[in-house]
Amino acid sequence: GLDLVIPEACDRVYVIVSNQYKLRVLELHHHLSITDRDILKTVLDARHQAVSSLDEKTAFHATIWGAFNFEPINKQFYRELVNSFITLRDHLVAQNRISATESVSFSIRMIGRLLFVKFLEKKGLINSGVGYFNPPDGNSETQTTYYREKLESLFYKTLNTDILERSFPDMVTPYLNGGLFD
């Protein structure tokens, strides 16, 4: 089956495909990602198939079920994550500011932090009014400033600082009492 579920808050839509007591769920919230678009395009393209016989209905359902298979997407994500790690590490080594060992450690921490804060952002826990994730232009000086002004402020002055002790004006984003942002 194919179901659409809208929660009481009406702030998202869940598209659920079932197949022999297994579920695959796509959450649509705020905007469509590239993955969301690809999945929905496959479903829309499949709906143009004639589905009068049982075999055609089975083929139609198999197409939709396959479109909701996230395993290839996960593999692509991890490939890109590894490539991002290598690019960042190599850039840091080329700058000769820190050692190769330190660049590996920094790259792992940075990527872990970014993944975690994107998760927090998706859950609505990061103050969007501050613009932590507003992209800088392509200028390398601006990118360095972006890291210093935006990401360091988010990591150290916000997530690692109790709200009552903050000098940074973000009083909405929660304090995380953990070691990830030390």
N, C-alpha and C positions, 0 to 999 in steps of 0.2 A: 504494500500500500504506500500511498504518498499522502502525508498530512501536513497541514499548516497549523501552527499553534501560535497564538498571540497572547502573551501574558496580560494580566489585568492592567498593568501599567502602560500597555500599548507602546512600549519603547523599543520593541524588537519583534522579529518573526523567526520562529523555528520551523525549518523545513525538515520533515522527518520521513525517511524512507525505511520501510520494514521489509524483511525477507526472512522467512522461517524463524521468527522470534528474535531476529537480530535487528538492531536499529543503527542507522547512520543519520547524524543530525548536523544540519548546517544552520548556524545562527547568523541572521542578518541584522546588523545594528549600525546605526549612523550612516555608513557608506559601504558600497560594495568593493571588496578587495578584488585583485586580479583573479584569485582562486574562486571567489564567489561568482564572478562574471563567467569564468570558464565552465563552472558546473551548471549554472543557469542556462548558458548558451547550449550546452549539450542537451539539457532537458527540453528547451524550446525547439531545438532542431529535431529531437526525437518525436515530439508531439505531432509533427507533420506526417509521421508514418501512419499508414492505414492500420487500424487495430480492430478488425472485425472478427477474426478467428482467434481461438485460444492460443495458437502458436505465435500469432502476431502480438497478442497481449503479453505473452511470456517474453518475447524478444524486446518489446517496448520496456517492460519492467526491468529486464536485465541491463538495458542501456542506461536507464536511470540509476539503478543500483551501482553500476560501474562508475557513473559520473560522481557518485558520492564516496568513492574509494579514496581515502586520504593517504594511503601508503606511499604512492608516488610523490605526492606533494610533500610529505614528511621527509622522504629521501632527498628531494631537491632542496628543501629547507636546510638540512644538515650539510649538504654539499656546499651551499652558499655560505653557511655559517663557518665552515672550515676555510673556505676561500677568503672570507672577511678576516678571520684570525690571521691567516698567512699574510694578507695584504697589510694589516695593521702592524704585525710583528716586523715584517720586512721594512716598512716605512720607518719605524722607530729605530731599527738597527742602522738604516741608511743615514739617519739624522745624526748619528754618533753622540746622542745625548745620554743614552743609557746603554748598559751592556746587553748582549744577546739574551742572557739569562733573565735580566730584569724586563726586557721587552716581551718575553714570553709570559712572565708573571703578570705584567701590566695588561697585556692583550686579553688574557683569560679573565682577569677581574673586570675589565671594561666591558667585554661582551656579556659576561654574566650579569653585570649591573644593568646594562641596556635592555637585555631580555626581561629582567625582572621589572624594571620601571615601565616597559611597554605593557607588561601584564597588568601592572597597577593602573596604568592609563586606561586600558581596556575595561577595567572594573570601575572606572570613574573616580579613582582615589587620588589622581594627580591633578592639581589645580591648573586647568587649561588656560586660565586668564593670564598666567605668568609667561606663557609661550616658550616653555622649555624645549619643545620639539619643533619650533619654527625653523625651517632650514636656512642656513646661511647661503650667500651666493658662492660661486666657485672660487673666489679669491682665497689663497692659502692663509693670508693674515686674518681674514674674517673667520675662517674655520678654526684657527687657534683661539681667537677671541670667543668664538661660540663655545668651545670646550671650556675655557676658563670662566666665562660669564654665565653660561646656561647650565652645562652639565655639572661642573664643580659646585655651583650653587644648589642644584637639585640634590646631588649626592651628599655633600658635606654640610651645607648650611641649612638644609631642609630635612631630608630623610634621616640624617644622623644627629639632628639637634631637636631637643624637646621644644614643642611649640612655645612654651613660656620663656625659653631661653634664646629664641631666634633673634638675630639682628636682621636677617633677610625677611622681606615683607610677606612671604607666603605663609599665612596662618591657617591654610585649608589643608594642604597636603599633610598626611599624618607623619608622625615621628615613628621610625622603625627601630626598635631596640634590638639591633642585631649587629653582626660583624661585617655584613656585606658592604656597608658604606663607611667603615672606619677609615 
